Amino acid sequence: MTYEVAVRAEAALGEGPTWDAEAGRLIWVDILGCRVHTYDPASGRRTVRTTEQHVGAAKPRAGGGLVLHLRDGVCLLDPDGTCRPLHRDPVPGRRANDAAVAPDGSLWAGTMRYDEAPGGGTLTRLTGDGTATTVLDDVAVSNGTGWSPDGRLMYYVDSPTRRVDVFDHEGGRVTGRRPFAVVEDGAGFPDGLTVDADGCVWVALWGGAAVRRYTPDGTPDRTVRLPVPLVTACAFGGAGLSDLYVTTARTGQAAPHPLAGSVLVLPDAGTGLRQPAFRG
């Protein structure tokens, strides 16, 4: 399996690729660059919106527009460009990181301290009316979150643990946390993830220059090497949800690879799941 360059960019911390099926476009962010990007692979059209704060994620909303996971909370970006606060939770020294939309349309938003101190981050579930429920309150670097095709399992990454954990999921609640897979020393740290239609979990390896696929029983069965060391997240997209888009970063590198910060794509990597929009 070989990669192609979808979007050549120099994002400091490219993250959170999400396929917007209604608009036929990829949404991704540059967290430290305070930018929300879109890319239409059919036309090649790209847009960039600058945010006032570091932005951990941007996801489509069921009624149009985007929900933005920002440093100090979550806001609703309307189609006309108006940004309305939904939930404020500013904590000095802490910022937004990865987020995902659950099958019920709720947003599961992760945070982390800038210094990555253990226990400084959280995972919070937000509904469309702004109701916030803390799911995890002892996280270092909250990262990839995704659900099995039937919605009964939730996969989750707190990167320094080197684990992908799995929970039982029902009614917006998770229980029974247990290890699903462990990334061995020297292979990088698990970062963002996505789940395909076969229930396989694809994990971006920060510092590992690769994306790895795990079967539903946690067995690693495919590793795709990439030229960029800091691989951050992945998501299926395209007309048939068969192309795997991969975001990368260049932050902290004295001599970054020429493609660091770009969005790469693995054509025909598998079959993805249609991602729900935020119900807010």
C-alpha positions, 0 to 999 in steps of 0.5 A, a space after each residue: 500500500 502506497 501513499 499519495 499527497 492529498 494536501 501539501 501543507 506545513 501545519 505545525 500540528 495537523 490533526 482530526 481529519 473528518 469526512 463530511 459526507 454531506 459536503 463531500 469534503 475533508 475537514 482537518 485542523 492545525 491545532 497550534 496554527 489555529 486553523 480549520 481546513 477543508 479540502 474537496 478531493 473532487 474539485 481540489 478546492 481548499 478553504 482555511 479559517 483562522 480561529 482565535 484559540 488553539 483548535 483541537 477538532 472541527 466536526 460537521 453539525 447536523 443542521 449545517 456548520 461546524 462544532 469547534 473544540 477550542 482551548 477554552 471550550 466548545 462553540 458552534 460555527 454557523 454557516 454564515 460564519 457566526 461562532 456561538 459558545 456552547 460550553 465554556 471550560 477554561 483551565 490555565 495551562 490546558 488546551 483542546 485536543 482530539 474529539 469525536 462524534 458518537 453514534 448518538 450525535 454527542 461530541 466526546 472532546 478531549 483535553 491535555 495540559 500543554 506540558 502533558 502532565 499526567 492527570 491534567 487532561 479530561 474526556 468530556 461528553 457534550 450534547 447539543 444543548 451544551 450539557 457536559 458530562 465528564 467521562 474521564 478526569 485523569 488523562 495525560 494526552 487525550 487522543 483517538 476516540 472511535 466506536 465499533 460498527 454496532 456502537 457497543 464498543 468505544 476505543 480510546 487512546 491516552 497516548 503516554 500509556 502506549 495503549 488503545 483501550 476499549 470500553 463497553 458503550 451504551 446509552 452515552 455511558 462507558 464501562 469496563 475499561 480494558 486494554 485492546 492493544 499495546 504499541 511496543 517501545 520503538 514503534 511510536 505512541 498511539 495517537 488518533 484512530 478510526 474504525 472501519 466497516 469490518 470493525 478493524 481499528 486504524 491507529 496513527 503512530 506519533 513518532 512511528 512514521 506509520 499507520 497500523 491496523 488492528 483486527 477486532 480482537 486486537 491483533 496488529 495485521 497491517 502497518 503502512 510506513 510513511 515518510 513523516 515521523 509525526 503521524 497524528 490521525 486518520 479517517 476514511 473519506 472519498 465517495 466510497 469511504 475507501 481512501 484513508 486520509 492521514 494528518 501529520 505534524 512538524 512541530 518540534 522538529 529541527 529539520 522536518 521532512 518536506 511533507 511534514 504537516 501535509 495530509 497524506 492519503 492511502 487510496 483504497 485502504 479499506 471501507 470506512 464507516 459514515 461518521 455521524 454529525 454533531 446534533 447541535 
